[in-house]
Amino acid sequence: MSATCGTQKKRPAGAKDTADWCSAEDNDDLRKPKNIKEKSDDGSATSELRAMAFTKPLRALAIVSAVLFFYLIFQVSKPPPQIHGPGDLEKELLNEPTLEETHEPPGPLWRADDYAADNPNAPRINATLLALVRNEELDDMISSMRDLERTWNRKFNYPWTFFNDKPFSEDFKRLTQLETKAKVNFELIPKEHWAVPSWINSDLFDESAKMLEEQDIQYGAMVSYHQMCRWNSGMFYKHPALKDMRYYWRVEPKVHFFCDVDYDVFRYMQDHNKTYGFTINLYDAPQSMPTLWPETKRFIAAHPEYLHGNNAREWVEDSKRRPDHNIKANGYSTCHFWSNFEIADMEFWRSKAYEDYFEHLDRAGGFFYERWGDAPVHSIALGLFEDKSKIHWFRDIGYQHIPYFNCPNSPKCSGCRTGRFTDGERFLFKEDCRPNWFKYVGMD
């Protein structure tokens, strides 16, 4: 039988069996010299030293384990490190192009001859100034109208078309008409164009809205904001009032125009075969649209025929200037034309490519479950499905929508500082995506 005394050793002389061997070994102390026994009996010094020698490594091991534990907790709980690029610097753009002397775009340009509001033979084409506005925004809308009438429309007298999901008040109609000699149209948005689609789950929307709020996404919980984004993305051009219109200039309340524009911008778009015009080009919040680009990739995988051979996909997918944006948006740079100003040809939105794209996105639900805006939706579609040479930067049109500017260096401009991009906090300089547009497309 095995014994409990430990590892077996050679059996001592006189021990008859293993038990005797263990007993003999255990009683060795009895045969030790007395001084050795007395030394160990003097006190507990030796045993304490042995205990200390044993506990010190345990304490060190416990400390190391605790440090490792808290380090691991910190690594797991801390946010992932941001990957920075040149666009993450909080500074003004080097070689700001609006500091250079700014001229009108190349001709031919139509001047303000024979454009009187009451001239039935005026050379105006099928185009309108367009605004989605509510009755309570009257004062801010009048401010925008005054600026644009002063700098441009008093010379060309294109009609204004106002849209609202509720009937316009008589005061709104009367006071806006007083601001222009041009015709003014007041249109009610059909319920079927504004309502939340039947396939949107209200419980899922509520949960998504909470998540957007937790990520500080502005307006994420406002149903009307989601409705507005969807309407501006794919419904406005379907309104019966626009069926004979081809071009529009979108104008929002509380914006400013600073420069005299002495040519017909709609004629310019038509004569130069331009599809879209912008002034400001920004980054968007990637947390507001994490699935927009994955859904877009699914769409173009199913419809590769819609991709234009001279597209701006590099601008759409850039990952170098602000790489963290690209990562969080799952492959989309988040660059977009700030669509509160846009001059565009509605034939592009009415095209099969765009209509199919919008239908795909609409069914995916991201206008409500996330905060897909019309600016990134329009911009991605233009960047993929249109010839990039048909997209024009109106560098000569001075414009502000708080907190961003387009301020050209021109004697025709007044009221904004030449070259200014923003008058807000310095971190806003990071939001400028013009350098990417200039890099991949140019400054036309």
FENTAMO-V811217 format. One record per pair of residues at least 24 apart in sequence whose C-alpha atoms are under 7 Angstrom apart, sorted by the first residue. I is the first residue (numbers start at 1). J is the second residue. Records with the same first field share a line. If there is no record, write none. Layout:
I = J, J
This chain:
82 = 324
83 = 323, 324
84 = 322, 323, 324
85 = 320, 321, 322, 323
86 = 321, 322
87 = 321, 322, 430
88 = 322, 430
89 = 430
90 = 426, 427, 429, 430
91 = 426, 429
92 = 429
96 = 419
98 = 407, 408, 409, 418, 419
99 = 408, 409, 418, 419
100 = 409
101 = 409, 410
102 = 396, 408, 409, 410
103 = 396
104 = 396
109 = 263, 264, 268
110 = 263, 264, 267
111 = 262, 263, 264
112 = 155, 156, 262, 263
115 = 155, 156, 157
116 = 156, 157
117 = 157, 181, 182
126 = 244, 245, 246, 247
127 = 245, 246, 247, 248, 266
128 = 158, 159, 160, 161, 247, 248, 249
129 = 158, 159, 160, 161, 248, 249, 250, 251
130 = 160, 161, 162, 248, 249, 250, 251
131 = 161, 162, 163, 250, 251, 252
132 = 162, 163, 164
133 = 162, 163, 164
134 = 164
135 = 168, 169, 172
137 = 253
138 = 172
140 = 253, 254
141 = 252, 253, 254
142 = 176
143 = 254
144 = 253, 254, 255, 256
145 = 179
146 = 179
147 = 256, 257
148 = 257
149 = 180
151 = 259, 260, 261
152 = 260, 261, 262
156 = 264
157 = 181, 182
158 = 182
159 = 183, 184
160 = 184, 185
161 = 185, 186
162 = 186, 187
163 = 187, 188, 189
164 = 188, 189
165 = 189
193 = 231, 235
194 = 227, 231
196 = 227
200 = 365
205 = 368, 369
208 = 369, 370
217 = 288
220 = 371
226 = 367, 368, 371
229 = 373, 374
230 = 367, 374
232 = 374
233 = 374, 377, 378
234 = 358
237 = 346
246 = 345, 346, 347
247 = 344, 345, 346
248 = 343, 344, 345
249 = 342, 343, 344
250 = 340, 341, 342, 343
251 = 340, 341
252 = 340
255 = 400, 401
256 = 399, 400, 401
257 = 398, 399, 400
258 = 398, 399, 413, 414, 415, 416
259 = 397, 398, 412, 413, 414
260 = 412, 413
261 = 397
273 = 390
274 = 390, 391, 392
275 = 344, 345, 390, 391
276 = 343, 344, 345, 390, 391, 392
277 = 342, 343, 344, 391, 392, 393, 394
278 = 337, 341, 342, 343, 392, 393, 394
279 = 341, 393, 394, 395, 406
280 = 337, 338, 406
281 = 335, 336, 337, 338, 432, 433, 434
282 = 335, 336, 337, 338, 431, 432, 433
283 = 334, 335, 336, 431, 432, 433
284 = 334, 335
286 = 325, 328, 329, 334
287 = 328, 329
288 = 370, 371, 372
289 = 329, 370, 371, 372
290 = 328, 329, 330
293 = 330, 331, 332
294 = 330
299 = 357
306 = 353, 385
307 = 384, 385
308 = 384, 385, 386, 387
310 = 387, 388
311 = 383, 384, 385, 386, 387, 388
312 = 383, 384, 388
313 = 383, 384
314 = 440
315 = 436, 437, 440
316 = 380, 383
335 = 433
336 = 375, 376, 379
337 = 375, 379
338 = 375
339 = 375
354 = 381
388 = 441
392 = 444
393 = 443, 444
